[in-house]
Amino acid sequence: IEEACPFANIYVQSTASALLCFCVLFSNSSKTALKKWSCSIPFTLIFYFVLAATNFDVRLINRLLPGYGHLSAGAGFAFIIEFGLFTIAQGIANLLAIACSNPLNSEKLQKLRFIVQDIILPIICIIIFLIVVYLEFTMPTWKLFTIQLLNIAGLGPIYGALSGAQWGPSVFLWITLGTILGGGVHDFSVGFLSMRHDGASVSELTGMYLGSLVKQIMRVFSVILLVMVGAVFAVGPASLIAMLIGKQGVASGLLVNTNFWLIIILIYYFIATFIPIDKIIGKIYPLFGICLIVMAVGVGVGIFTHGYTIPEITLTNLHPAGTPVWPVMFITVACGAISGFHATQSPLVARCCKSEKQSHLVFYGAMVSEGIIALVWAAAGCAVYEKTGGLMTGLSQLLTDSGQAATVYDVCLKTMGGVGIILAMIGVIACPITSGDTAFRSARLVIADWFKINQKSYKKRLIICVPLLLVGAIICQLNYNIVWRYFSWSNQTLAMIALWAASMYLYKNNKFCWITVFPATFMSAVSATYFVYAPECLNLGTA
């Protein structure tokens, strides 16, 4: 029942507590109070089952606060906070009620009873009610920040940073400056603009300020990017699961086959895209994000405790193959510095913000936190592996021979030992999978809004859902490194368009537009140069 309606038990507890207090306060003896309270139990149970069967409270929250039910971490945080709050409130109310239940003969005690029963207790109940309403319908900043971080931090700051470390310590500069001047500005701008326009999506925002043609282009880019995110976030965890099982020797055969786990993840994607499964995983989803953060902290500490040395920053290209820093490294790092995928997620959280002041910490702060995670993994890539002639040969060889999943496994093993394997299993598998299902669901909603397809009917959901997953399954069979580069380029290009939309908004409102024009221009140069240079694009590079 709690899985069907995560908030039901909270309301049941509060209702039972209120009925108990009411019965005891208006009774002259403990026996009468117990009798009245016993009679109230059936009504409490009826109330419980009605909530569980109808999802009334969840529907009400979604109606008052659009997007809340689509934020997987929301239910878990609300449950923990409100359960503790109601437990305290129930204890205080019961103690006050019992203290006031016996007949009092003294005139002073009667006055005391009047003060406690008719003044203090109602005030406490009103305060508790207001606090609960605040927690339910206006999520506090720290909760919004955490949800935003969990939504945007998947494999990007790990895989991208490790791949970027092939160019050496110069990747530190791009992650740091890119996060502060590009990624943070991008996420803040999109989230802020969405708040100013009633939670509008990034496609709608670009249409408002860059015209209908760009709006259609943005829709295409959004769908392509979201499907690629789903594919990337399926192949990565599937590879890691198969590798972990094989390395530990706990099974063989089908269970160490990447395609088997890929099919399992795609089936989950279908269920999650077709049905709002986030209500079921909402209570445990925050734990996955915590593991991702703890893993980054563990890797950072392990670099120093195991005697590894982080090299000094240099602008020298240390890539063994001589692949140029510009523009390839700026594309490869992807989400570790700036990400257009965040533009598709920020409007969901923007709908839950109660004040524009929250956008600084929620959007800019979450991106800075992701940049810190990327820095840790880039430092691990530069420090852990051996170098030949100053070049990053050890890391590059492992990425080429075994892939990114094996590299994550190896880093965790070398910096944290057995604990690292567990954290890798939880953080780098569960978080990307939940981000992937969000990506496919978002793609379905973008297409539905684009072609005005009502999603209340399951049949119409299937019409969009099945083709999307089929395309995702086909992409999963392609060379993963090539898919990652296409994903990275689409990601940065979408970020570029979003930054230009923000620049136009600032310009039209006579604000300092250079804060977004500078990163928009830079990312335009990166995207255009990569498209001309890359072998998988026009292949006109000379290096």
C-alpha positions in Angstrom: 0.0 0.0 0.0 2.8 2.4 0.9 4.4 1.7 -2.6 1.1 2.6 -4.2 0.8 5.8 -2.2 4.0 6.9 -0.5 2.4 9.7 1.5 -0.6 7.7 2.8 1.0 6.5 6.0 2.0 10.0 6.9 -1.6 11.3 6.7 -2.9 8.3 8.5 -0.5 8.8 11.4 -1.5 12.5 11.6 -5.2 11.7 11.4 -5.0 9.0 14.1 -3.0 11.4 16.3 -5.6 14.1 15.9 -8.5 11.8 16.6 -6.7 10.5 19.7 -6.1 14.0 21.0 -9.6 15.0 20.3 -11.1 12.1 22.2 -8.8 12.4 25.2 -9.2 16.1 25.6 -12.9 15.9 25.9 -13.0 13.0 28.2 -13.1 13.0 32.0 -11.5 9.7 32.5 -8.8 7.5 30.9 -11.4 4.7 30.5 -13.8 6.9 28.5 -10.9 8.3 26.4 -9.7 4.7 25.5 -13.2 3.7 24.6 -13.7 6.7 22.3 -10.3 6.2 20.7 -11.1 2.6 20.0 -14.2 3.6 18.1 -12.1 5.9 16.0 -9.8 3.2 14.7 -12.2 1.9 11.9 -12.6 5.4 10.5 -8.8 5.8 10.5 -8.4 2.5 8.6 -11.1 3.5 6.1 -9.2 6.8 5.6 -6.0 4.9 5.0 -7.4 2.6 2.3 -9.2 5.4 0.5 -5.9 7.3 0.2 -4.0 4.2 -0.9 -6.6 3.2 -3.5 -7.1 6.7 -5.0 -3.7 8.3 -4.8 -5.6 11.4 -3.8 -2.8 13.1 -2.0 -0.2 12.5 -4.8 -2.7 13.8 -7.4 -3.4 16.9 -5.3 0.4 17.6 -4.9 0.9 17.2 -8.7 -2.0 19.5 -9.4 -0.8 22.2 -7.0 2.8 21.8 -7.9 3.3 20.5 -11.5 6.4 18.3 -11.9 6.6 17.1 -8.2 5.5 13.6 -9.0 8.1 13.3 -11.8 11.0 14.0 -9.5 12.1 10.6 -8.2 13.9 11.8 -5.1 10.9 13.9 -3.9 8.9 11.2 -2.2 11.8 9.8 -0.3 12.8 13.2 1.2 9.3 14.1 2.0 8.7 10.8 3.7 11.7 11.1 5.9 11.2 14.7 7.0 7.4 14.5 7.5 7.6 11.1 9.3 10.0 12.6 11.9 8.0 15.8 12.1 4.7 14.0 12.7 6.3 11.6 15.2 7.5 14.6 17.3 4.1 16.4 16.9 2.2 13.3 18.0 4.3 12.9 21.1 3.8 16.5 22.1 0.1 16.4 21.4 -0.5 13.2 23.3 1.4 14.4 26.4 -0.6 17.6 26.5 -3.8 15.7 26.0 -3.1 13.2 28.8 -2.1 16.0 31.1 -5.4 17.7 30.5 -7.7 14.7 30.6 -8.3 14.3 34.4 -10.9 16.5 36.2 -9.3 19.4 37.9 -10.9 21.0 41.0 -8.5 23.9 41.6 -9.5 27.1 39.9 -5.9 27.8 38.9 -5.6 24.3 37.4 -8.8 24.8 35.5 -7.3 28.0 34.0 -4.2 26.1 33.2 -6.2 23.5 31.5 -8.1 26.1 29.5 -4.8 27.8 28.4 -3.2 24.4 27.4 -6.3 22.9 25.8 -7.8 26.0 24.1 -4.8 28.1 23.3 -1.4 26.3 23.3 -2.5 23.0 21.7 -4.4 24.7 18.8 -1.5 27.0 18.2 0.9 24.0 18.1 -1.4 22.2 15.7 -1.6 25.2 13.4 2.2 25.6 13.4 2.7 21.9 12.6 0.1 22.1 9.8 1.8 25.1 8.3 5.2 23.5 8.4 3.8 20.3 6.7 2.1 22.4 4.0 5.4 24.2 3.5 7.3 21.0 3.1 4.7 19.4 0.9 3.9 22.3 -1.5 7.1 24.4 -1.5 10.1 22.2 -1.5 13.0 23.7 0.5 16.1 24.8 -1.4 18.4 22.0 -0.2 15.9 19.4 -1.4 15.6 21.1 -4.8 19.4 21.3 -5.1 19.8 17.6 -4.3 17.1 16.5 -6.8 18.7 18.7 -9.5 22.1 17.2 -8.8 20.7 13.6 -8.9 18.9 14.4 -12.2 21.9 15.8 -14.0 24.8 13.7 -12.5 24.9 10.4 -14.2 27.8 8.9 -16.2 28.8 12.2 -17.7 31.1 13.6 -15.0 32.7 10.2 -14.7 33.1 8.8 -18.2 33.7 12.2 -19.8 36.3 13.2 -17.2 38.2 9.9 -17.5 38.2 10.2 -21.2 39.3 13.8 -21.0 42.2 12.9 -18.7 43.9 11.3 -21.8 45.0 14.9 -22.7 46.6 15.3 -19.3 46.2 17.9 -16.6 44.9 20.5 -19.1 41.5 18.9 -18.6 41.5 20.4 -15.1 41.4 23.9 -16.6 38.5 23.1 -19.0 36.4 21.4 -16.2 37.0 24.3 -13.8 36.5 27.2 -16.2 33.9 25.4 -18.2 31.8 24.7 -15.1 32.1 28.3 -13.7 31.7 30.3 -16.9 29.8 27.9 -19.1 27.9 25.0 -17.4 26.8 26.9 -14.3 25.7 29.9 -16.4 23.8 27.6 -18.8 22.0 25.7 -16.1 21.1 28.8 -14.1 19.9 30.6 -17.3 17.6 27.8 -18.4 16.2 27.2 -14.9 15.7 30.9 -14.3 14.0 31.5 -17.7 11.8 28.5 -17.1 10.7 30.0 -13.8 10.0 33.3 -15.5 7.8 31.5 -18.1 5.7 29.2 -15.9 7.9 26.2 -16.2 8.3 26.2 -20.0 10.6 23.6 -21.5 13.8 24.5 -23.2 12.2 24.0 -26.7 9.5 26.5 -25.8 12.0 29.0 -24.4 14.2 28.9 -27.6 11.1 29.4 -29.7 10.2 32.5 -27.7 13.5 34.2 -28.2 15.1 32.7 -31.3 12.0 32.0 -33.5 9.9 29.1 -34.5 12.5 27.6 -36.8 15.0 27.3 -34.0 12.2 25.9 -31.8 11.7 23.0 -34.2 15.5 22.4 -34.5 15.7 22.4 -30.7 12.9 19.9 -30.5 14.7 17.6 -32.9 18.0 18.0 -31.0 16.2 17.4 -27.7 14.7 14.1 -28.8 18.0 12.9 -30.4 20.0 13.9 -27.3 17.5 12.3 -24.9 17.4 9.0 -26.8 21.3 9.0 -26.9 21.4 9.7 -23.2 19.1 6.7 -22.7 21.3 4.5 -24.9 24.6 5.7 -23.3 23.1 5.2 -19.8 22.0 1.7 -20.7 25.2 0.4 -22.3 27.5 1.7 -19.6 25.7 0.1 -16.6 25.1 -3.1 -18.6 28.9 -3.4 -19.3 29.8 -2.7 -15.7 27.3 -5.3 -14.3 28.6 -8.0 -16.6 32.2 -7.1 -15.7 31.6 -7.0 -12.0 29.9 -10.5 -12.1 32.7 -11.9 -14.2 35.5 -10.4 -12.1 34.0 -11.6 -8.9 33.5 -15.1 -10.3 30.0 -15.4 -8.9 28.4 -16.6 -12.2 29.2 -17.3 -15.8 27.5 -17.7 -19.1 24.5 -15.5 -19.8 25.0 -13.4 -16.6 28.3 -12.1 -17.8 26.9 -11.2 -21.2 26.5 -7.4 -21.7 23.6 -7.8 -24.1 21.7 -9.8 -21.6 21.8 -7.0 -19.0 21.2 -4.5 -21.8 17.9 -6.2 -22.6 17.0 -6.2 -18.9 17.7 -2.4 -18.7 15.7 -1.7 -21.8 12.8 -3.7 -20.5 13.0 -1.5 -17.3 13.1 1.6 -19.5 9.9 0.5 -21.3 8.1 0.0 -18.0 9.5 3.3 -16.6 8.7 5.2 -19.7 5.2 3.7 -20.0 4.3 3.7 -16.3 5.3 6.3 -13.7 7.5 3.9 -11.9 9.3 6.7 -10.0 6.6 6.4 -7.3 8.0 2.9 -6.5 11.7 3.8 -6.5 11.3 7.2 -5.0 12.2 6.1 -1.5 15.5 4.5 -2.5 16.6 6.7 -5.4 18.3 9.3 -3.1 20.6 6.5 -1.8 21.9 5.9 -5.3 22.9 9.6 -5.6 24.5 9.6 -2.2 26.6 6.6 -3.3 27.7 8.5 -6.4 28.9 11.4 -4.3 30.5 9.1 -1.6 32.3 7.3 -4.4 33.7 10.5 -5.7 34.9 11.4 -2.2 36.3 7.9 -1.7 38.3 8.1 -5.0 39.6 11.6 -4.1 40.8 10.4 -0.7 42.1 7.2 -2.1 44.4 9.0 -4.6 46.3 10.5 -1.6 46.1 7.5 0.8 47.5 5.1 -1.8 50.4 7.2 -2.7 49.4 8.5 -6.1 50.5 11.9 -7.3 48.3 14.3 -9.2 50.5 15.9 -11.9 51.0 19.7 -12.2 48.8 21.6 -14.6 50.3 21.9 -18.1 48.9 23.0 -21.4 50.9 20.4 -23.2 48.9 17.8 -25.2 49.6 14.4 -23.5 47.3 12.3 -25.6 49.2 9.3 -26.9 47.6 9.4 -30.3 48.2 13.2 -30.7 44.5 13.9 -30.9 44.2 17.7 -30.7 42.9 19.4 -27.5 40.8 21.8 -29.6 38.1 20.9 -30.2 38.0 17.2 -29.3 38.7 17.4 -25.5 36.1 20.1 -25.1 33.5 17.8 -26.7 34.7 14.6 -25.0 34.5 15.9 -21.4 30.8 16.6 -22.1 28.7 16.9 -18.9 31.7 17.5 -16.7 31.9 21.1 -17.9 28.7 22.0 -19.7 25.7 19.9 -20.8 22.7 20.6 -22.9 21.0 17.6 -21.3 20.7 19.7 -18.1 18.5 22.1 -20.1 15.9 19.4 -20.6 15.9 18.6 -16.8 16.1 22.1 -15.2 12.5 23.1 -16.2 11.2 20.1 -14.1 12.8 21.5 -11.0 12.1 25.1 -11.9 8.3 24.3 -11.6 8.9 23.4 -8.0 10.9 26.5 -6.9 9.0 29.0 -4.8 11.4 31.9 -5.3 13.8 33.0 -8.0 16.4 33.4 -5.3 16.6 29.6 -5.0 17.9 29.3 -8.6 21.4 30.3 -7.6 22.0 27.3 -5.4 19.6 24.9 -7.1 20.9 25.3 -10.7 24.3 27.0 -10.6 25.2 25.1 -7.4 24.3 21.7 -8.7 26.4 22.2 -11.8 29.4 23.3 -9.7 28.9 20.2 -7.6 28.9 18.0 -10.8 32.1 19.8 -11.9 33.8 18.9 -8.6 32.8 15.3 -9.2 34.3 15.5 -12.7 37.5 17.0 -11.3 38.0 14.1 -8.9 37.6 11.5 -11.7 39.9 13.5 -14.0 42.5 13.6 -11.2 42.2 9.9 -10.7 42.7 9.3 -14.5 45.8 11.5 -14.5 47.3 10.1 -11.2 46.6 6.4 -11.1 47.9 5.2 -14.5 51.5 5.0 -15.7 52.9 7.4 -18.3 55.3 6.7 -21.1 57.5 9.6 -22.2 55.1 11.9 -20.4 52.1 10.7 -22.4 48.9 9.2 -20.8 49.6 5.8 -22.3 48.3 3.7 -19.4 44.9 5.3 -19.2 44.5 5.5 -23.0 45.4 1.8 -23.4 42.9 0.7 -20.8 40.1 2.8 -22.3 40.8 1.5 -25.8 41.2 -2.2 -24.8 38.5 -2.5 -22.1 36.3 0.5 -22.3 35.0 3.1 -19.9 33.2 0.7 -17.5 36.3 -1.4 -17.0 38.3 1.9 -16.3 35.8 2.9 -13.6 36.0 -0.5 -12.0 39.8 -0.3 -12.0 39.9 3.2 -10.5 37.5 2.2 -7.7 39.5 -1.0 -7.0 42.9 0.8 -6.9 41.7 3.7 -4.7 39.1 2.1 -2.5 39.5 -1.7 -2.7 36.5 -3.9 -2.1 34.3 -1.0 -0.8 34.9 0.7 -4.2 33.4 -2.2 -6.0 30.2 -2.0 -4.0 29.9 1.8 -4.5 30.6 1.3 -8.2 27.8 -1.2 -8.4 25.3 1.1 -6.7 26.4 4.6 -7.8 27.7 4.1 -11.4 25.0 1.5 -12.3 21.8 2.6 -10.5 22.1 6.3 -11.0 22.7 6.2 -14.8 19.8 3.7 -15.2 17.4 6.0 -13.4 18.7 9.0 -15.4 18.2 7.0 -18.6 14.6 6.2 -17.8 14.0 9.9 -17.1 15.6 10.7 -20.5 13.3 8.3 -22.4 10.2 9.6 -20.5 11.2 13.2 -21.3 11.7 12.3 -25.0 8.2 10.8 -25.0 6.7 14.0 -23.5 8.6 16.3 -25.9 7.2 14.3 -28.9 3.7 14.3 -27.3 3.8 18.1 -26.8 5.2 18.6 -30.3 2.5 16.6 -32.1 -0.3 17.3 -29.6 -0.7 13.7 -28.7 -2.7 13.2 -25.5 -0.9 10.9 -23.1 -3.8 9.9 -20.9 -4.5 6.9 -23.1 -2.1 4.0 -22.7 -2.5 3.2 -26.4 -1.2 6.7 -27.4 1.7 6.3 -24.9 2.7 3.0 -26.7 2.6 4.7 -30.1 5.5 7.0 -29.0 7.1 4.7 -26.4 7.8 1.6 -28.6 9.5 3.4 -31.5 11.7 5.4 -29.1 12.9 2.3 -27.4 13.5 0.5 -30.7 15.7 3.4 -31.9 17.5 3.3 -28.5 18.1 -0.5 -28.8 19.6 0.0 -32.3 21.9 2.8 -31.0 23.0 0.5 -28.2 24.4 -2.0 -30.8 26.7 0.6 -32.4 30.3 1.3 -31.4 30.0 2.8 -27.9 32.9 5.2 -28.4 31.3 6.6 -31.6 27.9 6.9 -29.9 29.5 8.7 -27.0 31.1 11.3 -29.3 27.8 11.9 -31.1 26.1 12.2 -27.8 28.8 14.6 -26.6 28.5 16.8 -29.7 24.7 16.9 -29.6 24.9 17.7 -25.9 27.2 20.7 -26.4 25.3 21.9 -29.4 22.0 21.9 -27.5 23.8 23.9 -24.7 25.0 26.4 -27.3 21.5 27.0 -28.5 20.1 27.4 -25.0 22.8 29.9 -24.2 21.9 32.0 -27.3 18.3 32.0 -26.2 19.3 33.3 -22.7 21.5 35.9 -24.4 18.5 37.2 -26.4 16.4 37.3 -23.3 19.0 39.5 -21.5 19.5 41.7 -24.6 15.7 42.3 -25.0 15.4 43.2 -21.4 18.4 45.6 -21.4 20.5 43.4 -19.1 24.2 42.5 -19.2 24.0 39.9 -21.9 27.7 39.2 -22.3 27.6 36.8 -19.3 25.8 34.3 -21.7 27.1 35.6 -25.0 30.7 34.7 -24.1 30.1 31.0 -23.4 27.5 30.8 -26.2 30.1 32.1 -28.7 32.8 29.8 -27.3 30.5 26.7 -27.5 29.5 27.7 -31.0 33.1 27.6 -32.1 33.6 24.2 -30.3 30.6 22.6 -31.9 31.2 24.0 -35.4 34.9 23.1 -35.4 34.3 19.5 -34.1 31.6 19.0 -36.8 34.1 19.9 -39.5 37.1 18.1 -37.9 35.7 14.8 -36.5 36.0 11.6 -38.5 32.4 10.7 -37.7 31.2 14.0 -39.1 32.8 15.8 -42.1 36.3 14.4 -41.5 38.1 17.5 -42.8 40.6 17.7 -40.0 44.3 17.9 -40.9 45.8 16.8 -37.5 
